[in-house]
Amino acid sequence: MARIVVAGSGSVGACIAYHLALLGAEDVVLADRSEIASGSTGKAMGGVRQQFSTAAEVRLAQESIAFFEELGAEWFQQVGYLFIATTAEGRDELEARRELQAELGVPVRRVDPSSVPGLQANDILGAAFCPTDGVADPPALTREVVRRTVELGVELREHTDARELERDVLVIAAGAYSGDFGVGLPIRPLVRQLLETEPIADLPDDLPMVIEAETGFHFRRRDDCLRIAMTDAVPRWGFDQVVDETVFGDRLERLAHRYPPAGETRIARAWAGLYDMTPDAHPIIGPVGDGLYAACGFSGHGFMQSPAVGRAVAEELVHGESSLDLSPYRLDRFSSEITFPESLIL
């Protein structure tokens, strides 16, 4: 059987190695130039949702949800995702997405947002909630997947450049650094940052991930704090992972408006990380050269989609085909007009 080296021990690489082992691949190495979950996975928001704007992304998320559910409440808290709209246009777009998601089997429904304790709902014109979406701790969960992977016989090589290892197949799962492998992958690093508040008393255990559809402002509970994120007004392309403190005031003002119980809080810490963006915000999955296979370009969705991608990639590498349709994600799609860009990027 071929020797397979997986480059990158973030959530995607870890899940690929794990499923390779489950399928009986006997010579697998999981390598990382740094440590487990030391890149984007270690800095991720930790949301897991099925509420996307394209069928392809919804299906990836659905497959992944099942894996997260099997791990149990210790690892995955199904508090749900609540999308809210404050304009007529936003409400109509939210409803169109909800209809698509429901047709694909996602249990998403219209709700009264005032049912969420503490949420300011007077200006909300529409809301959609999926109770099976949820949140997790990406680095902790990835380390657990790696632990199980090693138990199954996969060799873990931290502080190792995968390009220097002997192999028959190299799987490129290095996130924003996937362009370092000598293949023309259309991936650009986009700097995104997360803010975390000081502790806030009496946060509900079941507080959902709340997302404003028009602005992209969103927040979730993390222990006794709130974790906040929002798309920058001007995209910051590149690898310079610097926190922009000038937005703190704006983000706190938005949080105080939408969730008044957090009205007096301050930012306790903040960090920046990288999205590995593709032109259509869909990942690149499949062969990209002789002995080279890509699983990258997840555009901020890698953690939540990693279980489905891990299984699909492993199936294709071991059996030659996958039970999940990977054709929408092939590299050659960029040789023609892009027809299915994902618009819901948080």
MARSE-841496 format. One record per residue (C-alpha): residue number from 1; residue in three letters; x negated, y, z negated. Coordinates in nm, 3 decimals, always signed. Example, Ala and Ser with C-alpha at 12.3 -4.5 7.8 and 13.67 -1.06 7.14 Angstrom:
% residues 2
> 1 / Ala / -1.230 / -0.450 / -0.780
> 2 / Ser / -1.367 / -0.106 / -0.714
//
This chain:
% residues 346
> 1 / Met / +0.000 / +0.000 / +0.000
> 2 / Ala / -0.119 / +0.355 / +0.078
> 3 / Arg / -0.299 / +0.566 / -0.180
> 4 / Ile / -0.081 / +0.872 / -0.239
> 5 / Val / -0.214 / +1.188 / -0.405
> 6 / Val / +0.039 / +1.446 / -0.519
> 7 / Ala / -0.106 / +1.796 / -0.540
> 8 / Gly / +0.063 / +1.995 / -0.815
> 9 / Ser / +0.199 / +1.883 / -1.152
> 10 / Gly / +0.488 / +2.126 / -1.173
> 11 / Ser / +0.843 / +1.997 / -1.176
> 12 / Val / +0.848 / +1.903 / -0.806
> 13 / Gly / +0.516 / +1.719 / -0.805
> 14 / Ala / +0.597 / +1.543 / -1.132
> 15 / Cys / +0.933 / +1.419 / -1.004
> 16 / Ile / +0.780 / +1.296 / -0.678
> 17 / Ala / +0.514 / +1.098 / -0.865
> 18 / Tyr / +0.775 / +0.963 / -1.107
> 19 / His / +1.003 / +0.836 / -0.832
> 20 / Leu / +0.710 / +0.692 / -0.638
> 21 / Ala / +0.629 / +0.485 / -0.945
> 22 / Leu / +0.993 / +0.381 / -0.986
> 23 / Leu / +0.995 / +0.260 / -0.626
> 24 / Gly / +0.690 / +0.045 / -0.684
> 25 / Ala / +0.410 / +0.254 / -0.535
> 26 / Glu / +0.101 / +0.122 / -0.710
> 27 / Asp / -0.174 / +0.367 / -0.614
> 28 / Val / -0.048 / +0.716 / -0.699
> 29 / Val / -0.244 / +1.008 / -0.839
> 30 / Leu / -0.084 / +1.324 / -0.977
> 31 / Ala / -0.347 / +1.598 / -0.960
> 32 / Asp / -0.350 / +1.961 / -1.063
> 33 / Arg / -0.622 / +2.225 / -1.047
> 34 / Ser / -0.507 / +2.338 / -1.392
> 35 / Glu / -0.269 / +2.157 / -1.630
> 36 / Ile / +0.082 / +2.014 / -1.633
> 37 / Ala / +0.346 / +2.281 / -1.564
> 38 / Ser / +0.085 / +2.557 / -1.574
> 39 / Gly / +0.219 / +2.739 / -1.266
> 40 / Ser / +0.568 / +2.856 / -1.177
> 41 / Thr / +0.737 / +2.574 / -1.369
> 42 / Gly / +0.585 / +2.700 / -1.691
> 43 / Lys / +0.731 / +3.046 / -1.631
> 44 / Ala / +1.075 / +2.953 / -1.498
> 45 / Met / +1.413 / +3.075 / -1.622
> 46 / Gly / +1.527 / +2.716 / -1.670
> 47 / Gly / +1.867 / +2.738 / -1.505
> 48 / Val / +2.019 / +2.444 / -1.319
> 49 / Arg / +2.312 / +2.528 / -1.092
> 50 / Gln / +2.517 / +2.390 / -0.807
> 51 / Gln / +2.660 / +2.726 / -0.706
> 52 / Phe / +2.469 / +2.798 / -0.385
> 53 / Ser / +2.586 / +2.957 / -0.062
> 54 / Thr / +2.487 / +2.675 / +0.176
> 55 / Ala / +2.595 / +2.312 / +0.179
> 56 / Ala / +2.237 / +2.184 / +0.204
> 57 / Glu / +2.137 / +2.354 / -0.120
> 58 / Val / +2.455 / +2.249 / -0.299
> 59 / Arg / +2.387 / +1.884 / -0.216
> 60 / Leu / +2.030 / +1.901 / -0.347
> 61 / Ala / +2.161 / +2.051 / -0.670
> 62 / Gln / +2.436 / +1.791 / -0.708
> 63 / Glu / +2.186 / +1.508 / -0.679
> 64 / Ser / +1.964 / +1.673 / -0.938
> 65 / Ile / +2.242 / +1.738 / -1.189
> 66 / Ala / +2.296 / +1.364 / -1.226
> 67 / Phe / +1.931 / +1.320 / -1.326
> 68 / Phe / +1.945 / +1.602 / -1.580
> 69 / Glu / +2.266 / +1.460 / -1.727
> 70 / Glu / +2.102 / +1.120 / -1.773
> 71 / Leu / +1.830 / +1.283 / -1.981
> 72 / Gly / +2.096 / +1.395 / -2.228
> 73 / Ala / +2.172 / +1.707 / -2.430
> 74 / Glu / +1.827 / +1.707 / -2.590
> 75 / Trp / +1.681 / +1.806 / -2.253
> 76 / Phe / +1.972 / +1.962 / -2.065
> 77 / Gln / +2.240 / +2.184 / -2.219
> 78 / Gln / +2.548 / +2.203 / -1.994
> 79 / Val / +2.665 / +2.547 / -2.100
> 80 / Gly / +2.769 / +2.630 / -1.745
> 81 / Tyr / +2.703 / +2.914 / -1.504
> 82 / Leu / +2.941 / +3.210 / -1.495
> 83 / Phe / +2.927 / +3.427 / -1.182
> 84 / Ile / +3.111 / +3.756 / -1.212
> 85 / Ala / +3.203 / +4.018 / -0.953
> 86 / Thr / +3.282 / +4.384 / -1.018
> 87 / Thr / +3.377 / +4.494 / -0.666
> 88 / Ala / +3.638 / +4.373 / -0.419
> 89 / Glu / +3.367 / +4.275 / -0.172
> 90 / Gly / +3.176 / +4.085 / -0.437
> 91 / Arg / +3.493 / +3.909 / -0.548
> 92 / Asp / +3.572 / +3.798 / -0.192
> 93 / Glu / +3.218 / +3.667 / -0.137
> 94 / Leu / +3.228 / +3.487 / -0.471
> 95 / Glu / +3.558 / +3.324 / -0.379
> 96 / Ala / +3.429 / +3.215 / -0.038
> 97 / Arg / +3.129 / +3.049 / -0.202
> 98 / Arg / +3.351 / +2.890 / -0.465
> 99 / Glu / +3.568 / +2.736 / -0.193
> 100 / Leu / +3.264 / +2.590 / -0.017
> 101 / Gln / +3.127 / +2.451 / -0.342
> 102 / Ala / +3.463 / +2.302 / -0.441
> 103 / Glu / +3.500 / +2.136 / -0.099
> 104 / Leu / +3.165 / +1.966 / -0.163
> 105 / Gly / +3.281 / +1.833 / -0.498
> 106 / Val / +3.137 / +2.091 / -0.737
> 107 / Pro / +3.376 / +2.138 / -1.033
> 108 / Val / +3.371 / +2.517 / -1.002
> 109 / Arg / +3.684 / +2.713 / -1.085
> 110 / Arg / +3.818 / +3.065 / -1.124
> 111 / Val / +3.821 / +3.174 / -1.488
> 112 / Asp / +3.911 / +3.464 / -1.711
> 113 / Pro / +3.569 / +3.604 / -1.813
> 114 / Ser / +3.714 / +3.751 / -2.132
> 115 / Ser / +3.718 / +3.394 / -2.265
> 116 / Val / +3.342 / +3.424 / -2.321
> 117 / Pro / +3.300 / +3.571 / -2.671
> 118 / Gly / +3.120 / +3.904 / -2.667
> 119 / Leu / +3.122 / +3.949 / -2.289
> 120 / Gln / +3.236 / +4.290 / -2.164
> 121 / Ala / +3.494 / +4.199 / -1.901
> 122 / Asn / +3.693 / +4.519 / -1.841
> 123 / Asp / +3.523 / +4.592 / -1.508
> 124 / Ile / +3.518 / +4.233 / -1.378
> 125 / Leu / +3.744 / +4.165 / -1.079
> 126 / Gly / +3.666 / +3.797 / -1.034
> 127 / Ala / +3.472 / +3.516 / -1.199
> 128 / Ala / +3.372 / +3.159 / -1.113
> 129 / Phe / +3.251 / +2.905 / -1.365
> 130 / Cys / +3.096 / +2.560 / -1.325
> 131 / Pro / +3.082 / +2.371 / -1.657
> 132 / Thr / +2.836 / +2.106 / -1.538
> 133 / Asp / +2.565 / +2.362 / -1.462
> 134 / Gly / +2.330 / +2.440 / -1.745
> 135 / Val / +1.989 / +2.527 / -1.881
> 136 / Ala / +1.673 / +2.344 / -1.981
> 137 / Asp / +1.313 / +2.403 / -2.089
> 138 / Pro / +1.116 / +2.354 / -1.762
> 139 / Pro / +0.764 / +2.300 / -1.901
> 140 / Ala / +0.880 / +2.071 / -2.181
> 141 / Leu / +1.098 / +1.864 / -1.949
> 142 / Thr / +0.823 / +1.841 / -1.688
> 143 / Arg / +0.575 / +1.719 / -1.948
> 144 / Glu / +0.828 / +1.451 / -2.045
> 145 / Val / +0.865 / +1.340 / -1.682
> 146 / Val / +0.485 / +1.324 / -1.652
> 147 / Arg / +0.464 / +1.120 / -1.971
> 148 / Arg / +0.709 / +0.867 / -1.827
> 149 / Thr / +0.524 / +0.873 / -1.497
> 150 / Val / +0.191 / +0.787 / -1.659
> 151 / Glu / +0.360 / +0.507 / -1.853
> 152 / Leu / +0.465 / +0.363 / -1.517
> 153 / Gly / +0.103 / +0.351 / -1.401
> 154 / Val / +0.047 / +0.680 / -1.218
> 155 / Glu / -0.298 / +0.830 / -1.271
> 156 / Leu / -0.292 / +1.189 / -1.402
> 157 / Arg / -0.584 / +1.409 / -1.305
> 158 / Glu / -0.570 / +1.758 / -1.455
> 159 / His / -0.835 / +2.019 / -1.368
> 160 / Thr / -0.884 / +1.837 / -1.039
> 161 / Asp / -0.861 / +1.965 / -0.682
> 162 / Ala / -0.639 / +1.715 / -0.499
> 163 / Arg / -0.811 / +1.798 / -0.171
> 164 / Glu / -1.129 / +1.636 / -0.299
> 165 / Leu / -0.969 / +1.300 / -0.381
> 166 / Glu / -0.967 / +1.002 / -0.148
> 167 / Arg / -0.617 / +0.928 / -0.022
> 168 / Asp / -0.408 / +0.804 / +0.265
> 169 / Val / -0.134 / +1.060 / +0.205
> 170 / Leu / -0.158 / +1.402 / +0.039
> 171 / Val / +0.170 / +1.548 / -0.083
> 172 / Ile / +0.153 / +1.927 / -0.103
> 173 / Ala / +0.365 / +2.035 / -0.400
> 174 / Ala / +0.161 / +2.330 / -0.517
> 175 / Gly / +0.427 / +2.599 / -0.511
> 176 / Ala / +0.304 / +2.941 / -0.405
> 177 / Tyr / -0.045 / +2.797 / -0.353
> 178 / Ser / +0.070 / +2.539 / -0.100
> 179 / Gly / -0.082 / +2.745 / +0.178
> 180 / Asp / -0.430 / +2.653 / +0.053
> 181 / Phe / -0.427 / +2.310 / +0.219
> 182 / Gly / -0.519 / +2.406 / +0.574
> 183 / Val / -0.166 / +2.380 / +0.715
> 184 / Gly / +0.025 / +2.672 / +0.865
> 185 / Leu / +0.310 / +2.676 / +0.616
> 186 / Pro / +0.526 / +2.993 / +0.628
> 187 / Ile / +0.518 / +3.048 / +0.252
> 188 / Arg / +0.472 / +3.386 / +0.085
> 189 / Pro / +0.422 / +3.440 / -0.289
> 190 / Leu / +0.682 / +3.670 / -0.444
> 191 / Val / +0.624 / +3.808 / -0.793
> 192 / Arg / +0.923 / +3.778 / -1.026
> 193 / Gln / +0.937 / +3.850 / -1.396
> 194 / Leu / +1.138 / +3.742 / -1.699
> 195 / Leu / +1.211 / +3.940 / -2.013
> 196 / Glu / +1.299 / +3.795 / -2.351
> 197 / Thr / +1.470 / +3.986 / -2.630
> 198 / Glu / +1.407 / +3.992 / -2.999
> 199 / Pro / +1.618 / +3.746 / -3.201
> 200 / Ile / +1.989 / +3.827 / -3.194
> 201 / Ala / +2.215 / +3.708 / -3.474
> 202 / Asp / +2.500 / +3.466 / -3.413
> 203 / Leu / +2.449 / +3.393 / -3.045
> 204 / Pro / +2.704 / +3.128 / -2.941
> 205 / Asp / +2.552 / +2.787 / -2.874
> 206 / Asp / +2.766 / +2.755 / -2.561
> 207 / Leu / +2.692 / +3.096 / -2.413
> 208 / Pro / +2.675 / +3.033 / -2.037
> 209 / Met / +2.424 / +3.166 / -1.790
> 210 / Val / +2.590 / +3.493 / -1.683
> 211 / Ile / +2.518 / +3.634 / -1.336
> 212 / Glu / +2.641 / +3.958 / -1.185
> 213 / Ala / +2.705 / +3.872 / -0.821
> 214 / Glu / +2.643 / +4.219 / -0.680
> 215 / Thr / +2.325 / +4.308 / -0.868
> 216 / Gly / +2.173 / +3.969 / -0.941
> 217 / Phe / +2.127 / +4.070 / -1.305
> 218 / His / +2.155 / +3.760 / -1.522
> 219 / Phe / +2.083 / +3.633 / -1.870
> 220 / Arg / +2.092 / +3.314 / -2.073
> 221 / Arg / +2.050 / +3.212 / -2.434
> 222 / Arg / +1.710 / +3.071 / -2.533
> 223 / Asp / +1.714 / +2.969 / -2.900
> 224 / Asp / +1.814 / +3.288 / -3.083
> 225 / Cys / +1.705 / +3.521 / -2.803
> 226 / Leu / +1.832 / +3.617 / -2.461
> 227 / Arg / +1.623 / +3.570 / -2.149
> 228 / Ile / +1.686 / +3.832 / -1.878
> 229 / Ala / +1.603 / +3.849 / -1.509
> 230 / Met / +1.691 / +4.060 / -1.206
> 231 / Thr / +1.561 / +4.102 / -0.853
> 232 / Asp / +1.322 / +4.396 / -0.817
> 233 / Ala / +1.446 / +4.691 / -0.612
> 234 / Val / +1.134 / +4.657 / -0.395
> 235 / Pro / +0.999 / +4.300 / -0.349
> 236 / Arg / +0.649 / +4.250 / -0.487
> 237 / Trp / +0.470 / +4.021 / -0.242
> 238 / Gly / +0.137 / +3.870 / -0.344
> 239 / Phe / -0.032 / +3.685 / -0.626
> 240 / Asp / -0.071 / +3.973 / -0.873
> 241 / Gln / +0.140 / +3.847 / -1.163
> 242 / Val / +0.166 / +4.172 / -1.358
> 243 / Val / +0.464 / +4.269 / -1.572
> 244 / Asp / +0.637 / +4.594 / -1.470
> 245 / Glu / +0.740 / +4.754 / -1.800
> 246 / Thr / +0.910 / +5.046 / -1.626
> 247 / Val / +1.224 / +4.834 / -1.574
> 248 / Phe / +1.268 / +4.741 / -1.940
> 249 / Gly / +1.502 / +5.032 / -2.015
> 250 / Asp / +1.724 / +4.958 / -1.718
> 251 / Arg / +1.749 / +4.588 / -1.802
> 252 / Leu / +1.834 / +4.655 / -2.165
> 253 / Glu / +2.100 / +4.905 / -2.060
> 254 / Arg / +2.256 / +4.647 / -1.828
> 255 / Leu / +2.246 / +4.385 / -2.102
> 256 / Ala / +2.406 / +4.619 / -2.356
> 257 / His / +2.685 / +4.696 / -2.111
> 258 / Arg / +2.759 / +4.337 / -2.015
> 259 / Tyr / +2.698 / +4.181 / -2.355
> 260 / Pro / +2.752 / +4.440 / -2.633
> 261 / Pro / +2.635 / +4.208 / -2.917
> 262 / Ala / +2.285 / +4.261 / -2.772
> 263 / Gly / +2.322 / +4.639 / -2.764
> 264 / Glu / +2.054 / +4.710 / -3.025
> 265 / Thr / +1.794 / +4.457 / -2.918
> 266 / Arg / +1.453 / +4.525 / -2.767
> 267 / Ile / +1.220 / +4.332 / -2.540
> 268 / Ala / +0.995 / +4.104 / -2.744
> 269 / Arg / +0.792 / +3.958 / -2.459
> 270 / Ala / +0.777 / +3.946 / -2.081
> 271 / Trp / +0.587 / +3.752 / -1.818
> 272 / Ala / +0.554 / +3.732 / -1.442
> 273 / Gly / +0.541 / +3.430 / -1.215
> 274 / Leu / +0.561 / +3.339 / -0.849
> 275 / Tyr / +0.834 / +3.223 / -0.614
> 276 / Asp / +0.708 / +3.029 / -0.310
> 277 / Met / +0.932 / +3.194 / -0.050
> 278 / Thr / +1.011 / +3.072 / +0.300
> 279 / Pro / +1.179 / +3.283 / +0.571
> 280 / Asp / +1.518 / +3.120 / +0.509
> 281 / Ala / +1.477 / +3.052 / +0.135
> 282 / His / +1.506 / +2.675 / +0.194
> 283 / Pro / +1.219 / +2.441 / +0.105
> 284 / Ile / +0.984 / +2.270 / +0.347
> 285 / Ile / +1.005 / +1.894 / +0.301
> 286 / Gly / +0.849 / +1.638 / +0.532
> 287 / Pro / +0.535 / +1.546 / +0.727
> 288 / Val / +0.326 / +1.848 / +0.827
> 289 / Gly / +0.014 / +1.682 / +0.964
> 290 / Asp / -0.185 / +1.362 / +0.976
> 291 / Gly / -0.161 / +1.219 / +0.625
> 292 / Leu / -0.004 / +1.542 / +0.498
> 293 / Tyr / +0.345 / +1.575 / +0.353
> 294 / Ala / +0.493 / +1.902 / +0.219
> 295 / Ala / +0.738 / +1.956 / -0.064
> 296 / Cys / +0.716 / +2.328 / -0.127
> 297 / Gly / +0.871 / +2.665 / -0.046
> 298 / Phe / +1.155 / +2.626 / -0.295
> 299 / Ser / +1.205 / +3.002 / -0.325
> 300 / Gly / +1.278 / +2.997 / -0.697
> 301 / His / +1.486 / +2.678 / -0.698
> 302 / Gly / +1.215 / +2.417 / -0.744
> 303 / Phe / +1.285 / +2.316 / -1.102
> 304 / Met / +1.658 / +2.271 / -1.058
> 305 / Gln / +1.618 / +2.076 / -0.733
> 306 / Ser / +1.311 / +1.871 / -0.828
> 307 / Pro / +1.487 / +1.548 / -0.934
> 308 / Ala / +1.670 / +1.511 / -0.601
> 309 / Val / +1.364 / +1.614 / -0.402
> 310 / Gly / +1.142 / +1.378 / -0.600
> 311 / Arg / +1.359 / +1.080 / -0.523
> 312 / Ala / +1.411 / +1.173 / -0.157
> 313 / Val / +1.041 / +1.228 / -0.091
> 314 / Ala / +0.946 / +0.906 / -0.267
> 315 / Glu / +1.201 / +0.711 / -0.063
> 316 / Glu / +1.068 / +0.854 / +0.261
> 317 / Leu / +0.707 / +0.782 / +0.171
> 318 / Val / +0.772 / +0.428 / +0.050
> 319 / His / +1.059 / +0.314 / +0.274
> 320 / Gly / +1.022 / +0.545 / +0.572
> 321 / Glu / +1.362 / +0.707 / +0.522
> 322 / Ser / +1.557 / +0.881 / +0.250
> 323 / Ser / +1.912 / +0.837 / +0.126
> 324 / Leu / +1.933 / +1.217 / +0.123
> 325 / Asp / +1.935 / +1.403 / +0.454
> 326 / Leu / +1.606 / +1.593 / +0.471
> 327 / Ser / +1.643 / +1.711 / +0.831
> 328 / Pro / +1.744 / +2.068 / +0.731
> 329 / Tyr / +1.409 / +2.111 / +0.558
> 330 / Arg / +1.159 / +2.010 / +0.826
> 331 / Leu / +0.882 / +2.252 / +0.917
> 332 / Asp / +0.971 / +2.258 / +1.286
> 333 / Arg / +1.295 / +2.446 / +1.217
> 334 / Phe / +1.093 / +2.767 / +1.219
> 335 / Ser / +1.013 / +2.719 / +1.586
> 336 / Ser / +1.367 / +2.833 / +1.670
> 337 / Glu / +1.622 / +3.079 / +1.533
> 338 / Ile / +1.696 / +3.032 / +1.163
> 339 / Thr / +2.061 / +2.938 / +1.129
> 340 / Phe / +2.126 / +2.866 / +0.763
> 341 / Pro / +1.951 / +3.115 / +0.534
> 342 / Glu / +2.029 / +3.079 / +0.164
> 343 / Ser / +2.159 / +3.410 / +0.032
> 344 / Leu / +2.205 / +3.332 / -0.336
> 345 / Ile / +1.852 / +3.380 / -0.472
> 346 / Leu / +1.823 / +3.485 / -0.836
//
